[in-house]
Amino acid sequence: MKIAEEYLRAIIRQTIAESPRRKYLYHSSPSSEIEEFHPRPFMHNENFSSSGLWVSSEPPPPGFKVSNLVFAGSKSSTPFYSLPRDAPRILAYIDNSASGVAVLNILLKYADIPALSRKKIFILSAEDRRETENHTWTEYGFNVEDFSPLDGGLEYVSSKSIRPIFKKRHKNPLRYVKNFGYEVVFVPNIAALQQIKAELKDVGIAIDTEALA
């Protein structure tokens, strides 16, 4: 009997190892009670390089349209959405080019930072540090077959209501994003964050922002 059990376990392990890894998509939310995601109005341009939730009754600006969609992303996109939704932040990119050096030089004006070897960096206001550290959120998982990919393959959309197939609760997004190879730098306040955004744009550095005018 013991030999049969060991043989059965070996067959199960081999089957799992040889099975193709199933790909999932993710959506992060502070709520842990969502049973079904329903399409909401998003304003976006043609290739979705600029998009956001649309709450106005007015027509969208020229070059944009409004679609009712459910958004999800690849696992690599989850760090950006693990932080509190209303926490102003910038995601900048560090490399060995002149742009990477410019990012470091701009940040050194506002914060004492170590030598950064990571290629992606979150810049947050120190005013929100405790709230950020204590933030909890839920990561919902979906079948990739239920969505259509956007350009770049990091974000996906569906025009139908979608039920998640699993969920996982998380705490402390600072630790979470560092596990993905990101660095986090706190600057003194929102004014400093806005100034950094302006300076990065002035030197032509591509950035992503959230909750930051």
C-alpha positions as CSV (number, residue, x, y, z in Angstrom):
1,M,0.0,0.0,0.0
2,K,2.8,2.4,0.9
3,I,4.5,1.8,-2.5
4,A,1.2,2.4,-4.3
5,E,0.8,5.7,-2.4
6,E,4.3,6.9,-3.2
7,Y,3.8,6.0,-6.9
8,L,0.5,7.9,-7.0
9,R,2.2,11.0,-5.4
10,A,5.0,10.8,-8.0
11,I,2.5,10.7,-10.9
12,I,0.6,13.7,-9.4
13,R,3.9,15.7,-9.1
14,Q,4.9,14.8,-12.6
15,T,1.5,15.8,-14.0
16,I,1.6,19.2,-12.2
17,A,5.2,19.8,-13.4
18,E,4.3,19.1,-17.0
19,S,1.0,21.0,-17.1
20,P,1.3,24.4,-18.8
21,R,1.1,27.3,-16.4
22,R,-2.2,29.0,-16.5
23,K,-2.1,32.7,-17.0
24,Y,-4.2,34.9,-14.8
25,L,-5.0,38.6,-14.8
26,Y,-5.4,40.8,-11.7
27,H,-7.4,43.7,-10.3
28,S,-6.6,45.4,-7.0
29,S,-9.1,47.0,-4.7
30,P,-9.3,48.1,-1.1
31,S,-12.6,46.2,-0.8
32,S,-12.5,42.5,-0.1
33,E,-16.2,42.0,-0.7
34,I,-16.5,42.2,-4.5
35,E,-18.2,39.2,-6.1
36,E,-18.6,40.5,-9.6
37,F,-16.9,43.4,-11.5
38,H,-19.2,45.4,-13.7
39,P,-18.1,47.7,-16.6
40,R,-17.6,51.3,-15.6
41,P,-17.2,54.3,-17.9
42,F,-13.5,55.1,-18.8
43,M,-12.3,57.9,-20.9
44,H,-9.4,56.9,-23.2
45,N,-7.6,57.8,-26.4
46,E,-7.4,55.4,-29.4
47,N,-4.5,53.2,-28.1
48,F,-5.3,53.6,-24.3
49,S,-2.0,55.3,-23.6
50,S,-4.1,57.8,-21.7
51,S,-7.1,56.6,-19.8
52,G,-9.0,57.1,-16.6
53,L,-12.4,56.7,-14.9
54,W,-14.9,59.1,-16.4
55,V,-17.5,60.6,-13.9
56,S,-18.5,63.7,-15.9
57,S,-21.8,64.0,-17.9
58,E,-20.0,66.2,-20.4
59,P,-18.5,64.9,-23.7
60,P,-14.9,63.8,-23.5
61,P,-12.1,66.0,-24.9
62,P,-11.2,65.8,-28.6
63,G,-9.3,62.7,-29.4
64,F,-10.9,60.7,-26.5
65,K,-14.0,58.5,-26.2
66,V,-15.8,56.9,-23.3
67,S,-16.2,53.1,-23.1
68,N,-17.8,50.9,-20.3
69,L,-15.1,48.5,-19.3
70,V,-13.6,46.2,-16.7
71,F,-9.8,46.6,-16.4
72,A,-7.3,44.0,-15.4
73,G,-3.6,43.7,-15.6
74,S,-0.7,41.2,-15.7
75,K,1.0,40.3,-12.5
76,S,3.8,42.7,-13.2
77,S,1.4,45.6,-13.2
78,T,0.0,45.0,-9.7
79,P,2.6,47.0,-7.7
80,F,1.3,50.3,-9.1
81,Y,-2.2,49.5,-7.9
82,S,-1.3,48.1,-4.5
83,L,-0.8,51.6,-3.1
84,P,-3.8,53.6,-1.7
85,R,-5.8,54.9,-4.7
86,D,-5.8,58.4,-3.4
87,A,-2.1,58.5,-2.5
88,P,-0.3,60.8,-5.0
89,R,2.6,59.1,-6.6
90,I,5.0,59.0,-9.5
91,L,6.5,56.0,-11.2
92,A,9.8,56.8,-12.9
93,Y,12.3,54.6,-14.7
94,I,16.0,54.4,-13.9
95,D,18.7,53.1,-16.3
96,N,22.2,54.0,-17.3
97,S,21.2,56.5,-19.9
98,A,21.1,60.3,-19.6
99,S,17.5,60.0,-18.6
100,G,18.3,57.7,-15.7
101,V,21.0,60.0,-14.4
102,A,18.5,63.0,-14.7
103,V,16.0,61.1,-12.5
104,L,18.6,60.6,-9.8
105,N,19.8,64.2,-9.9
106,I,16.3,65.6,-9.6
107,L,15.5,63.3,-6.7
108,L,18.7,64.2,-4.8
109,K,17.3,67.7,-4.5
110,Y,14.4,66.5,-2.4
111,A,15.5,63.4,-0.6
112,D,18.5,61.5,0.7
113,I,18.5,58.4,-1.4
114,P,20.9,55.5,-1.7
115,A,22.5,54.4,-5.0
116,L,19.6,53.0,-6.9
117,S,20.2,49.8,-9.0
118,R,16.6,49.1,-9.6
119,K,15.1,50.3,-12.8
120,K,11.7,51.4,-11.5
121,I,11.1,53.8,-8.6
122,F,8.0,55.0,-6.8
123,I,8.1,58.5,-5.5
124,L,5.7,59.2,-2.6
125,S,4.9,62.1,-0.3
126,A,6.2,61.5,3.3
127,E,2.9,63.0,4.5
128,D,1.2,59.8,3.5
129,R,3.9,57.4,4.8
130,R,2.0,55.9,7.7
131,E,-1.2,55.5,5.7
132,T,0.8,53.8,2.9
133,E,2.5,51.4,5.3
134,N,-0.8,50.4,6.9
135,H,-2.8,50.1,3.7
136,T,-4.6,46.8,3.0
137,W,-6.0,45.7,-0.3
138,T,-7.3,42.6,-2.1
139,E,-5.9,41.2,-5.3
140,Y,-8.6,39.6,-7.5
141,G,-7.7,37.0,-10.1
142,F,-9.4,36.3,-13.5
143,N,-9.0,34.0,-16.4
144,V,-7.1,35.7,-19.2
145,E,-9.5,34.3,-21.8
146,D,-12.2,36.6,-20.5
147,F,-10.3,39.8,-21.5
148,S,-8.8,41.4,-24.6
149,P,-5.3,42.7,-24.4
150,L,-4.4,46.4,-25.0
151,D,-1.2,47.5,-26.7
152,G,1.8,46.4,-24.7
153,G,0.1,43.4,-23.1
154,L,0.2,44.7,-19.5
155,E,-3.4,45.8,-19.4
156,Y,-6.6,44.0,-20.5
157,V,-10.2,45.0,-20.8
158,S,-13.6,43.4,-21.0
159,S,-17.0,45.0,-21.9
160,K,-18.8,42.3,-19.9
161,S,-19.3,41.7,-16.1
162,I,-16.7,39.4,-14.8
163,R,-16.6,37.2,-11.6
164,P,-13.1,36.7,-10.1
165,I,-12.0,33.1,-9.7
166,F,-9.8,33.8,-6.6
167,K,-8.7,36.6,-4.3
168,K,-5.9,37.3,-1.9
169,R,-5.7,39.9,0.9
170,H,-2.4,41.9,1.3
171,K,-1.0,44.4,3.7
172,N,2.0,46.8,3.5
173,P,2.4,47.8,-0.2
174,L,5.9,49.1,0.4
175,R,7.1,45.6,1.1
176,Y,5.0,44.3,-1.8
177,V,6.4,46.6,-4.4
178,K,10.0,46.1,-3.3
179,N,9.5,42.3,-3.8
180,F,8.9,43.2,-7.5
181,G,12.2,45.0,-7.8
182,Y,10.9,48.6,-7.3
183,E,12.5,51.2,-5.0
184,V,10.4,53.6,-3.0
185,V,11.6,57.1,-2.2
186,F,9.6,59.5,0.1
187,V,9.9,63.2,-0.5
188,P,8.8,65.9,2.1
189,N,5.3,66.8,0.9
190,I,2.9,67.0,-2.0
191,A,4.4,70.3,-3.2
192,A,7.8,68.6,-3.6
193,L,6.1,65.7,-5.5
194,Q,4.4,68.1,-7.9
195,Q,7.7,69.9,-8.5
196,I,9.5,66.6,-9.2
197,K,6.7,65.8,-11.7
198,A,7.2,69.1,-13.5
199,E,11.0,68.7,-13.6
200,L,10.9,65.2,-14.9
201,K,8.5,66.3,-17.7
202,D,10.7,69.2,-18.5
203,V,13.6,66.9,-19.3
204,G,11.5,64.5,-21.3
205,I,11.4,61.6,-18.9
206,A,8.4,59.1,-19.3
207,I,6.6,58.8,-16.0
208,D,3.3,57.4,-14.8
209,T,1.3,59.3,-12.1
210,E,-1.7,58.6,-10.0
211,A,-3.8,61.1,-7.9
212,L,-1.5,63.9,-8.8
213,A,-2.7,67.1,-10.5
